[in-house]
Amino acid sequence: MIVELTLNLISSDRTVSHREARCLVECARKAILELFPGFENRYERSVEPHFMRVLQQRWPVEELRYTSPYETVN
């Protein structure tokens, strides 16, 4: 559910910036890994590509990278 909500938000809400979307993806990753410890390899193989695809489709000229854990959006 976390993945679907995050994907829906970053793909359909036109007020979300690329930086905010990257932060949302990072927050979703953290939440998923807190709920499912040891899921990191599976997350990287099966979930992360979905996020990357949506980010690439929405912001094709932006650099596809995840935020620093220390970066925040106000």
C-alpha positions in Angstrom: 0.0 0.0 0.0 2.9 2.4 0.8 4.3 1.8 -2.7 1.0 2.4 -4.5 0.2 5.5 -2.6 3.6 7.0 -3.2 3.6 6.1 -6.9 0.1 7.6 -7.3 1.1 10.8 -5.5 4.3 11.4 -7.5 2.7 10.5 -10.8 -0.5 12.4 -10.6 0.0 15.4 -8.3 1.4 18.1 -10.5 2.3 20.3 -7.5 4.9 17.9 -6.3 8.4 18.9 -7.3 11.2 16.5 -8.3 13.0 17.1 -5.0 9.8 16.4 -3.1 9.1 13.3 -5.0 12.6 12.0 -4.3 12.0 12.7 -0.6 8.7 10.9 -0.7 10.3 7.9 -2.3 13.0 7.9 0.4 10.4 8.1 3.1 8.5 5.2 1.6 11.7 3.2 1.4 12.4 3.8 5.1 8.8 2.9 6.1 8.9 -0.3 4.1 12.3 -1.4 5.5 11.0 -0.6 9.1 8.0 -2.8 8.5 10.0 -5.5 6.8 13.5 -5.8 8.1 15.8 -7.7 5.8 13.7 -6.7 2.8 16.4 -4.4 1.4 17.7 -6.6 -1.4 14.1 -7.4 -2.5 13.2 -3.7 -2.3 16.1 -2.8 -4.6 15.2 -5.5 -7.1 11.4 -5.2 -7.2 10.2 -1.9 -5.7 12.9 0.7 -6.5 12.6 0.2 -10.3 8.9 1.2 -10.2 9.9 4.4 -8.4 12.7 5.1 -10.8 10.4 4.6 -13.8 7.8 7.0 -12.5 10.5 9.6 -11.7 12.0 9.2 -15.2 8.6 9.5 -16.9 7.6 12.6 -14.9 11.0 14.4 -14.9 13.0 13.0 -17.9 15.7 15.6 -17.7 16.3 15.5 -13.9 19.0 13.4 -12.4 17.6 10.1 -11.0 19.1 9.8 -7.6 17.7 9.3 -4.2 18.0 12.1 -1.6 20.6 12.2 1.1 19.2 10.8 4.3 20.0 14.3 5.7 18.0 16.2 3.1 14.6 17.4 4.1 11.8 19.2 2.4 9.8 21.8 4.2 
